[in-house]
Amino acid sequence: MAAETASFSAAGARLALTQSAVSTQIRRLEEDLGCTLFDRAGKSVALSEEGRKLLPEAVRFVELYESMKGRAHSASDITPLELGAVSTVQATLLPGAMKRFRAGFPRTHVNIVPGMSTQLLTQVDARELDVAVLIKPRLGIPQELKWLPLMRERFVGIAPAGSPHDLKAVLAAMPFIRYNRHSMGGQLVDRYLRRHRLWVEEGMELDEPAVILRLVDEGLGCAIIPAALVPLRAARNVMEIPLPGEPVFREIGVLVRQSALKRASMAALIDALVAETAHAAG
């Protein structure tokens, strides 16, 4: 820039630097190279013979640096994302969210990892996952992680069509298909049963609300499951049973490392999940 403008002050104006800052940098460059790059005459400067010889190399270095910045930005868009998600999210919100995400980041590889919320929390904390969609843990969130809520999902009682409308009577009449107690959702169900002193006849236990719904649809027992992300209305042989007492909810959200939020692809993925959740709720 100094060579183009023949003035350190004019070069500084273009680069948002002071004249003295440009002069200092040029002087340090001359000391490093061991030659005089500019001949000074008052406020005017002109390239010396050595400066004219080195100018093409300087231009090439600047162009190379700009090219490196461009490649770094491009690489950040295609850096793989490790995404964990509980089963109900994978089966419902994730396909639409990925379609939205792909519109802006078609080349970014996303590795989707299944698991229960407790497992996914551990994997995000251990840096094995960049982000996870899971049930909010009861304990505090580690400081280096951030929790972004997506939705509150209400639990309902379900039983084969024609069953009594009273939960206690249903639980006494048939096996209970339990939401896995190792999962955060299953722990909510277990605490509800204990709080209301409801005895159950243990039948099966698994961590797939959609599969639990199908088992109830086949007449194999009753259950308490989160209802928003399962096809409850499509199960023709299933009836909903009111849960006595205060409603039971689980909060689903995004758990992400604070440092990962700086990536444009990560921000876009979270925006896609938020938009898809709003669409599903509407």
N, C-alpha and C positions, 0 to 999 in steps of 0.2 A: 504493500500500500504506500509506503514511503517512496519507493521507486516510481510508482505511478503518479503520485501527486507532487514529487520533488519538494516535499515539505513535511517535517515531522509533526508540526501542528495540524496541518490538513489531514495527515494520516490519522492522528489522534482523534480528530473530529469525526472521521468516518468509523472509527473503531470504538467510539465512546470511551476514549482514554485521554489523559492529559498529554500535552507536548512533552513534559518531563518524563512521563512513563514510557513514551515511545523512545525517547533519547536514551533512557537507561537500558531498555531492552536491546536496542541496537548496539549499544556499547558492550553489553554483556555478550552478545552474539559475536561481535568482532573479537573480543578477548578469547572466546572459546575457539573460534576459527583461526585466530592468529593472523588476521589481516584487516585492512580498512575497507569497509563495504561502501561507505559514502564519503565523498569530498564535501566538506562544509564551507559555505560562503555566506556568512551572516545568517539570515533566517532561511536561506535556500540551501538545498542539498541536492547532490547528483551522484549517481552510482559511480564508484571508482571502477578501474579496469577489473580488479578482482570481483567487485560486486556484479558487474555485467556478466562475468563468467559463471558466477554461482546462482544468478537469478533463476535460470531455468530449473535448476535443482530445487530451489526454494518453492517455486510454483508447483513442482511435482509433489513435494512433501505436503503442501497444503491440500492439494487435490486428493492425495492418498488418505490423509486424515479425514477429510469430508466423506470419502468413500467408506472408511472404517465406521464412521458414525452411522451411515446409512445401513450398513450390514448389521451393526449391533441392534438397531431399531427393528429391522426385519426379523432378526433371529429371535427377539423377545416375543414376537407374535406367534412363532411356531414352536416355542419351548413346550414340551409335553406337560400336561396337567394331570396330576394324580388326584382323582375325585372319588371319595367314598360316599355311599348312600345306603340307607336302610331299604329293605325290600319294597315297602309300599311306595316309597318315593321313586324307586327305579321303575316300577310298573305303571306309574301314573304321571308324575310331574316331569320326570327326566326326559322322555322322548320329545315333548314339546319344547322344553327348555333347550335341549341340544339343537333343535331345529332353529330356534332363535339365535343361539350362539354361533352356529355355522354360517349364518348370513354375514357376520362380520369377521369371523376367523375360520375360513374354510380349510386351512392347512394345519391348524393346531391339533395335534394328537391328544386325545383325552382317554386316559386309562381309568375305567370305572371299576371300583372295588366294592363288592358287597360286604355286608357285615352288620352285626348288632351295634347299637349306639355305643355301648361300653367299649367295644373293640375299636370302633372308628375313632372315638375320643383318644384312646391310647395311641393309635397310629398317627393322628394329626400331631399330638404332643411329642411323639418320637420322630417327627419329620419324615415319616414314611408316606404320609399323604399331605398334599397341599391344602386340601379343603374337604369337608364332609358335610352331608345333609343328614341330620340325625335328630333324635329327641333330646331336648335340653337336659343336661345332667343335673342331679339334685345338688351336688357339691359345687363349689365355686369354679369359675373358668380360670385357667392359668393366665397370668398377666400377659404373656406373649401371644395369646390367642384372643380372637374377637368373636363374639356371638351376635349373629344377625337373625332375628326372628322372622319366620315366614308365615306360620299359621298356627292356630289352636284347633286341635282335633278332638271332638267329643267322643267319649266311649258310650256304647250302647249294649244292652243285653240282647242276645239273639237266640232263637229256638226254632225247631221245626214248626211249620204252620199247623195251627190247631192246638198248640200247647196252651197252658194256663197263662193269663196275663200278669200273674204275680211272680216276681223273680224267685222268691223263697220257695214257692210251690214248684217252679220249674227245676230249680236246683235239686230239690228232693226227689224229683221224678225221673231224672235222666243223668247220664254221665256228663261231667264238665270238661270241655275241651279248653285247656288252659293256655293262655298267652305266656310264652316262656318266661319264667321268673328270673332268668339271668339277663333279660333285656329290661331296659328302663320302662317300657310300656307294660311289660308283664309285672314289674314291681308295683306299678300304680294299681293294677287290678288286684294284686295280692293284698295291698294295704287297704283297698276298698272292702274286700271281703272280710278282712280281720276287723276293720272299724265297725262294720255292721253285723259282725258275728254271724256270718253266713257260712254254713257248712256245705262242702261240695263233695261229690263222689268223683274222684279223679279218674279221668278217662284217657286223654292224650294231652301232650304238651309240645308246643312248637312255636316258632317265631315267625310265622307267616300269616298275618290276619286274613289275607285273601284266601289262603288254603283253609284256614279255620272256617271261614264262611262257607266254602264248598263242602266241608265235612258236615256242618250243620245242615246244609241244603240236602245232604244225603240221609239226614235223619239219625246221625251218629251221636248227637248230644247237643248241649247248649254251650254258650260262651259269652264272654264280655270282650268286645274288641273296639278299637277306634274305627269310626264309621265313615269319615269324610273321604278317605282314599281307597275304599273298597267298593265293589259294585253291588251294594246292598239291595238297591231297587231291582237289579236284574235277577236276583235270587228268588225265584217264584215260590219256593217251598220254605221260605224263611220269614219269620215274623219278628218284629222288634218289640222288646220288653222294656218298659220304663225302669230305670235304676232309682231306687229309693234314696233320699237324702240329697246332698249337694252334688251337682253335676261333676263328672270326672273328665278332665281334659289332659291331653299331652301337647306340649309345645314343640313344634318342628321348626328347625332353623338351620342356618349355615354356621359351621365352625371353621374358622380360617386363621392361618398364621398372619399376624400383623404385617410382617415383611412381604408376604405374598400379595397383599392388597395393592401394592405399588405396580403390579404387572397389569398391563392393559387387558390382556386376555382373561385374567382372573376377575377383574372388575366387570368385564362383559359377561362372564359366566354367571356371576352372582346376579347381575341385572336380569339375565334371561330367566333365572330361577324365580326371582321376585315377580317378573311379568307373567310367567306361566302359572304361578300360584294364584295371582289375582284373576287370571283368566278362568282357572278352574273353579274358584270361589264364585265367580259371576255366573 
